Amino acid sequence: MTPQVFALTGKVALVTGGGRGIGAAIASVFAQAGARVLIANRTPEAGDAVAASIRAAGGTAQAIGVDIGRREEAARAVAEAVQRFGALDIVVHNAAINPWARIEALGEPALRETLAVNLEACFWLAQAALPHWQARGGGRMLVTSSVTGPRVAMPGCAHYAASKAGVNGFIRSAALELAGRHVTVNGVEPGYIAKQGGSLLSDPARAARIARYIPAGKLGRPEDIAYAMCFLASEAARYVTGQTLVVDGGSTLPESPMFQEQP
């Protein structure tokens, strides 16, 4: 269960990309903490399934189908949250895509979609949510960033890394702009998380090899990211803004992977 010090009782949260993995965990943990949750997911059936599981556990959740990379769809997601639950306190932009491609093979559609979904949606969601945050006397914006881009890199992910580095820049600048309106803006940078649909980690043998180079000795779980998000959404983090919390089991700490080799 979510620690009650991070209670979200009476809050309304919009979670993008909440149909599986990290997003589903965020939606579930927020509901456990007392929030009413609207899941905005590209695949409506996946969002509906997560919302149903939350309701079965005694929480309050609904879901809609949204292409969050489009400005009008981001605005619609915000409007639906307000229409269904009467207010909006928390926006979590978790949806992201990463169509693997090396630079020489990267096409314009893949680059544009990656930037639209991962980065541009931050602007459109904040823009649409701001009047509703002001009506509530403040609010929270949270973004799932990544250690890939802001801290480390890997081949085939330059477009993804650029989008996530941009996300961290957005977090800092938006936090500065919105602080006077009692809106905090923060993010979480996941490392390797064992999540449904993660192609890099779908092979157990490969996942085990990756875990060997993580100081914690294991992959993270979606709930590890969700609990960090819940803290940042709660009153316990009311004086925290413009920050990203790295949740990676220490994977970005070694200067070189050689230091993780067992003697």
C-alpha positions in Angstrom: 0.0 0.0 0.0 1.1 3.6 -0.6 2.5 5.3 2.5 -0.2 7.5 3.9 2.2 10.4 4.4 1.9 10.7 0.6 -1.9 10.8 0.6 -3.7 12.3 -2.4 -7.2 12.3 -0.9 -9.6 14.6 -2.7 -7.2 15.1 -5.7 -7.9 14.6 -9.3 -5.1 13.2 -11.5 -4.6 12.8 -15.2 -2.1 10.1 -16.2 -1.0 9.8 -19.8 0.2 6.4 -21.1 -1.5 4.7 -18.2 -2.4 1.5 -20.0 0.6 -0.6 -19.0 3.9 -0.6 -17.2 5.0 2.5 -15.4 1.9 4.5 -16.3 -0.4 1.7 -15.0 1.5 1.6 -11.8 1.3 5.4 -11.4 -2.4 5.3 -11.9 -2.9 2.5 -9.4 -0.7 4.0 -6.7 -2.3 7.4 -7.1 -5.7 5.7 -6.7 -4.5 3.8 -3.7 -3.4 7.2 -2.2 -7.0 8.5 -2.6 -6.9 10.3 -6.0 -9.5 10.1 -8.7 -7.7 9.1 -11.8 -8.3 9.6 -15.5 -6.1 7.4 -17.7 -5.4 8.8 -21.1 -4.0 6.1 -23.3 -3.4 5.7 -27.0 -5.0 2.2 -26.9 -8.4 2.6 -25.1 -8.8 -1.0 -24.3 -5.5 -1.1 -22.3 -6.6 2.0 -20.4 -10.0 0.6 -19.7 -8.5 -2.6 -18.3 -6.3 -0.7 -15.8 -9.2 1.5 -14.8 -11.3 -1.5 -14.2 -8.6 -3.1 -12.0 -8.4 0.1 -10.0 -12.2 0.1 -9.4 -12.1 -3.5 -8.5 -9.6 -2.7 -5.8 -11.9 0.1 -4.4 -10.4 3.1 -6.2 -11.9 5.6 -8.6 -10.6 5.6 -12.2 -11.8 6.1 -15.7 -10.0 5.9 -19.1 -10.1 7.6 -22.5 -8.3 7.0 -25.8 -6.0 9.9 -26.7 -3.2 10.6 -29.1 -1.3 12.8 -26.7 1.2 13.9 -29.4 -1.5 16.2 -30.9 -2.2 19.5 -29.2 -5.9 19.3 -29.5 -5.9 15.8 -28.0 -3.8 16.9 -25.0 -6.4 19.7 -24.4 -9.2 17.1 -24.7 -7.6 14.9 -22.1 -7.5 17.8 -19.6 -11.0 18.8 -20.4 -12.3 15.2 -19.9 -10.6 15.0 -16.5 -12.4 18.2 -15.4 -15.7 17.2 -16.9 -15.7 13.7 -15.3 -14.3 14.6 -11.9 -15.1 18.3 -11.5 -11.5 19.6 -11.2 -7.8 18.8 -12.0 -4.9 18.9 -9.5 -2.2 16.7 -11.0 -1.0 16.0 -14.5 1.4 13.2 -15.1 2.8 13.0 -18.6 4.1 9.5 -18.7 3.3 8.5 -22.3 6.4 8.1 -24.5 7.6 6.3 -27.5 11.1 5.2 -28.6 11.2 3.8 -32.2 14.7 2.4 -32.2 16.8 3.7 -35.1 20.3 4.8 -35.7 20.8 8.3 -37.0 21.5 7.3 -40.6 18.2 5.3 -40.7 16.0 7.7 -38.7 13.1 9.0 -40.8 11.3 12.3 -40.4 7.9 10.7 -39.2 9.6 8.8 -36.4 11.6 11.9 -35.3 8.6 14.1 -35.4 6.3 11.7 -33.5 9.0 11.0 -30.8 9.3 14.8 -30.2 5.6 15.3 -30.3 4.7 12.6 -27.8 7.6 12.8 -25.5 8.3 16.5 -25.4 5.7 18.7 -27.1 2.9 17.2 -25.1 4.4 18.6 -22.0 3.7 22.1 -23.2 0.2 21.4 -24.4 -0.8 19.6 -21.2 0.5 22.4 -19.0 -1.1 25.0 -21.2 -4.5 23.3 -21.0 -4.2 22.6 -17.3 -3.1 26.0 -16.1 -6.6 27.6 -15.8 -7.8 24.6 -13.8 -4.8 24.6 -11.5 -5.4 28.3 -10.8 -9.0 27.5 -10.0 -7.7 25.1 -7.4 -5.1 27.5 -6.0 -2.2 25.5 -7.4 -1.3 22.1 -8.8 1.3 19.6 -9.7 2.9 18.7 -13.1 5.0 15.5 -13.2 6.8 14.1 -16.2 8.4 10.7 -16.7 11.8 11.5 -18.1 14.7 9.0 -18.4 18.3 8.6 -17.5 18.8 8.2 -21.3 19.5 11.7 -22.6 20.0 13.8 -19.5 22.7 11.5 -18.0 23.7 8.6 -20.3 23.3 7.5 -23.9 23.0 4.4 -26.0 23.2 3.8 -29.8 19.9 4.0 -31.7 18.3 6.3 -29.3 19.5 9.8 -30.2 16.0 11.0 -31.0 14.6 9.6 -27.7 17.6 11.0 -25.7 17.1 14.4 -27.3 13.4 14.4 -26.3 14.1 13.4 -22.7 16.9 16.0 -22.4 14.3 18.5 -23.6 11.9 17.2 -21.0 14.3 18.1 -18.2 14.8 21.5 -19.7 11.0 22.0 -19.8 10.7 20.9 -16.1 13.2 23.5 -14.9 11.9 26.4 -17.0 8.2 25.6 -16.4 8.9 25.3 -12.7 10.3 28.8 -12.7 7.4 30.2 -14.7 4.7 28.6 -12.6 6.1 28.8 -9.1 4.3 32.1 -8.5 1.0 30.4 -9.3 1.6 27.6 -6.8 2.2 25.0 -9.4 5.2 22.7 -9.0 6.8 20.9 -11.9 9.0 17.9 -11.3 10.0 14.6 -12.9 11.4 11.1 -12.4 14.2 9.6 -14.4 13.8 5.8 -14.5 16.7 3.5 -15.2 16.1 -0.1 -16.3 12.6 -1.0 -15.3 11.1 -4.5 -15.8 7.9 -3.4 -17.6 5.5 -5.0 -20.0 6.3 -4.4 -23.6 9.9 -3.3 -23.0 11.6 -5.0 -26.0 15.1 -4.5 -24.6 14.2 -6.4 -21.5 11.8 -9.0 -22.9 14.5 -11.6 -23.1 15.1 -12.9 -19.5 18.8 -13.7 -20.3 19.4 -10.2 -21.6 17.6 -8.7 -18.6 19.8 -10.8 -16.3 23.0 -9.5 -18.0 21.8 -5.9 -17.6 21.0 -6.5 -13.9 24.6 -7.6 -13.4 25.7 -4.0 -14.1 23.2 -2.4 -11.8 24.6 -1.7 -8.3 21.3 -2.8 -6.7 21.7 -6.1 -8.5 18.2 -6.1 -10.1 15.9 -4.3 -12.5 13.5 -1.8 -11.0 9.7 -2.3 -10.9 7.1 0.1 -12.3 5.9 0.7 -8.7 9.4 2.1 -7.8 8.7 4.9 -10.3 5.1 5.3 -9.1 6.0 5.7 -5.5 8.5 8.5 -6.4 5.8 10.2 -8.4 3.3 9.9 -5.6 5.8 11.7 -3.3 6.2 14.5 -5.8 2.5 14.8 -6.2 1.8 15.0 -2.4 1.9 17.8 0.1 5.2 16.3 1.4 6.8 17.7 -1.7 5.2 21.1 -1.7 8.5 22.9 -1.6 10.1 20.8 -4.3 10.0 22.1 -7.9 12.2 22.1 -11.0 13.8 18.8 -10.0 14.1 15.3 -11.4 14.5 12.3 -9.1 16.7 9.5 -10.5 15.3 6.1 -9.7 17.8 3.6 -11.3 19.2 1.3 -8.6 22.5 3.2 -8.9 23.0 2.2 -12.6 24.3 5.7 -13.6 26.8 5.9 -10.7 29.8 3.8 -11.9 32.3 5.7 -13.9 32.7 2.6 -16.1 30.9 -0.7 -16.3 34.2 -2.4 -15.5 33.8 -1.4 -11.9 30.7 -3.6 -11.7 32.5 -6.7 -12.8 32.7 -9.3 -10.0 36.3 -10.2 -9.0 
